[in-house]
Amino acid sequence: MSRTLQLILVFIAPLAVLAAAFAVSGVWPVRAGGYDYVIRFDLPGVNAPIDLPRVDGPPDASRPLVVIDPGHGGFDPGAGAGALKEKAVALQIALALREKLLASGGLRVALTRDTDRFIALADRPDIARRLNADLFVSIHADSAEADSARGASVYVLSEKGSSQAAERFAERENGADRVNGVKLSKTSAQVGAILLDLSQRGAQARSTQVATLLLRELGDAGVGMHRDRPEAAALAVLKAPDMPSILFETGYINNPDDAQALGSKQGQQVLAEAGAKAIRAYFARNPGG
């Protein structure tokens, strides 16, 4: 047999085997571990609202509802120092706060997320709004270039930041739904241009009241304070002007002392207890929500 014929047989033989297999079974054989089927499913539309979380507490819609929003999540870790990530700290404090609020009775509680998953900024206050929440509390951990910055602070919504630091903070947090500078969701011009007019000032005043109560409880608990008064910032996550909303910065995650407290169960419990006391005091003063 000539060498040319041998080469032709080498190439033709595998094809002949495949053809025979197809003739017998009617399907082409697949590689080991491969699949001979396709799964198809529908993806939600871009503008489809996110599913609402469960509401815990008394099955009575007249009871005040608190929506707790652990910041960041999923592929967005937020600020971090080594293995300690803002998304995990925020979730752990939020879970502890929910537990303490439910233990006291009388309040209903929902979390925007109770696992490590990403939720776009625009969806967070929208969840609270769709649930007709009486209070929205977003929980975060701060960071700064210098590790000397430390302490907790509380923010409320304002068209303009109350300080240059507040404006820089708002710019950083409002970019949380970007990855490598690419925007993942678009906030409508209407929401982005919200002004605090007369119809919204009632909610704004109550937001400041909650923030002031929280700062008082944090001070009484011995928590170090970065600001001893509520800060105002144009934060996208707080742009739900029809309900009281605050952003609780629990401390500076890149400060060694703050990081030790934020990463410990004891420190998280102290922060959660201060938050629970402030929220209970707020609803005692505003029983109608």
Backbone hydrogen bonds, N-H to C=O, Kabsch-Sander energy under -0.5 kcal/mol:
donor,donor_aa,acceptor,acceptor_aa,energy
6,Q,2,S,-1.9
7,L,3,R,-2.2
8,I,4,T,-2.0
9,L,5,L,-2.2
10,V,6,Q,-2.0
11,F,7,L,-1.6
12,I,8,I,-2.3
13,A,9,L,-2.7
15,L,11,F,-0.7
16,A,12,I,-2.2
17,V,13,A,-2.0
18,L,14,P,-2.2
19,A,15,L,-2.4
20,A,16,A,-2.2
21,A,17,V,-2.2
22,F,18,L,-2.3
23,A,19,A,-2.1
24,V,20,A,-1.7
25,S,21,A,-2.7
26,G,22,F,-2.2
34,G,31,R,-2.5
48,A,45,G,-1.3
56,D,54,R,-0.5
56,D,109,V,-3.2
60,D,58,P,-2.3
63,R,60,D,-2.0
66,V,108,R,-2.8
67,V,65,L,-0.5
67,V,135,L,-2.8
68,I,66,V,-0.6
68,I,110,A,-2.9
69,D,137,V,-3.4
71,G,69,D,-0.5
71,G,139,I,-2.8
73,G,76,D,-2.8
76,D,73,G,-1.8
81,A,84,L,-2.5
84,L,81,A,-1.7
85,K,83,A,-0.6
86,E,79,A,-3.3
87,K,77,P,-2.1
89,V,85,K,-2.1
90,A,86,E,-3.0
91,L,87,K,-1.6
92,Q,88,A,-2.5
93,I,89,V,-2.4
94,A,90,A,-2.2
95,L,91,L,-2.6
96,A,92,Q,-1.9
97,L,93,I,-2.5
98,R,94,A,-2.6
99,E,95,L,-2.1
100,K,96,A,-2.0
101,L,97,L,-2.4
102,L,98,R,-2.5
103,A,99,E,-1.9
104,S,100,K,-1.2
105,G,101,L,-0.6
105,G,102,L,-0.7
108,R,64,P,-3.0
109,V,56,D,-2.4
110,A,66,V,-2.2
112,T,68,I,-2.3
117,R,115,T,-1.7
123,D,120,A,-0.8
124,R,120,A,-1.0
124,R,121,L,-0.8
126,D,122,A,-0.9
127,I,123,D,-2.0
128,A,124,R,-1.4
129,R,125,P,-2.5
130,R,126,D,-2.6
131,L,127,I,-1.6
132,N,129,R,-1.2
133,A,128,A,-2.6
134,D,65,L,-2.6
135,L,65,L,-1.3
136,F,244,P,-2.1
137,V,67,V,-2.7
138,S,136,F,-0.5
138,S,246,I,-2.6
139,I,69,D,-2.8
140,H,248,F,-2.7
142,D,251,G,-2.7
149,A,146,A,-1.2
152,A,224,G,-2.5
153,S,249,E,-2.3
155,Y,247,L,-2.8
156,V,231,E,-2.7
158,S,233,A,-1.4
162,S,232,A,-3.0
167,E,163,S,-2.1
168,R,164,Q,-2.3
169,F,165,A,-2.4
170,A,166,A,-2.5
171,E,167,E,-2.1
172,R,168,R,-1.9
173,E,169,F,-2.6
174,N,170,A,-2.8
175,G,171,E,-0.6
175,G,172,R,-0.7
176,A,173,E,-1.7
178,R,175,G,-1.3
179,V,182,V,-1.9
182,V,179,V,-1.8
183,K,181,G,-0.6
184,L,177,D,-2.7
187,T,185,S,-0.5
192,G,188,S,-2.7
193,A,189,A,-1.4
194,I,191,V,-1.6
197,D,195,L,-1.8
200,Q,197,D,-1.6
201,R,197,D,-0.9
201,R,198,L,-0.7
204,Q,200,Q,-1.9
205,A,201,R,-2.5
206,R,202,G,-2.0
207,S,203,A,-2.3
208,T,204,Q,-2.1
209,Q,205,A,-1.8
210,V,206,R,-2.5
211,A,207,S,-2.5
212,T,208,T,-2.4
213,L,209,Q,-2.3
214,L,210,V,-2.5
215,L,211,A,-2.3
216,R,212,T,-2.0
217,E,213,L,-2.3
218,L,214,L,-2.5
219,G,215,L,-2.2
220,D,216,R,-2.4
221,A,217,E,-1.8
222,G,219,G,-1.3
223,V,218,L,-2.5
226,H,152,A,-3.0
227,R,152,A,-1.4
231,E,154,V,-2.9
233,A,156,V,-2.3
235,L,233,A,-1.9
238,L,235,L,-1.3
239,K,236,A,-1.5
240,A,238,L,-2.7
243,M,240,A,-1.8
246,I,136,F,-2.3
247,L,155,Y,-2.3
248,F,138,S,-3.4
248,F,246,I,-0.5
249,E,153,S,-2.5
249,E,247,L,-0.8
250,T,140,H,-2.5
250,T,248,F,-0.8
253,I,142,D,-2.9
253,I,251,G,-0.7
255,N,252,Y,-1.6
259,A,255,N,-3.3
260,Q,256,P,-1.8
261,A,257,D,-1.5
262,L,258,D,-3.1
263,G,259,A,-2.2
264,S,261,A,-1.0
268,Q,264,S,-2.2
269,Q,265,K,-2.3
270,V,266,Q,-2.0
271,L,267,G,-1.9
272,A,268,Q,-2.4
273,E,269,Q,-2.6
274,A,270,V,-2.1
275,G,271,L,-2.1
276,A,272,A,-2.6
277,K,273,E,-2.4
278,A,274,A,-2.1
279,I,275,G,-2.3
280,R,276,A,-2.5
281,A,277,K,-2.4
282,Y,278,A,-2.2
283,F,279,I,-2.2
284,A,280,R,-1.8
285,R,281,A,-1.5
286,N,282,Y,-1.6
289,G,286,N,-2.5
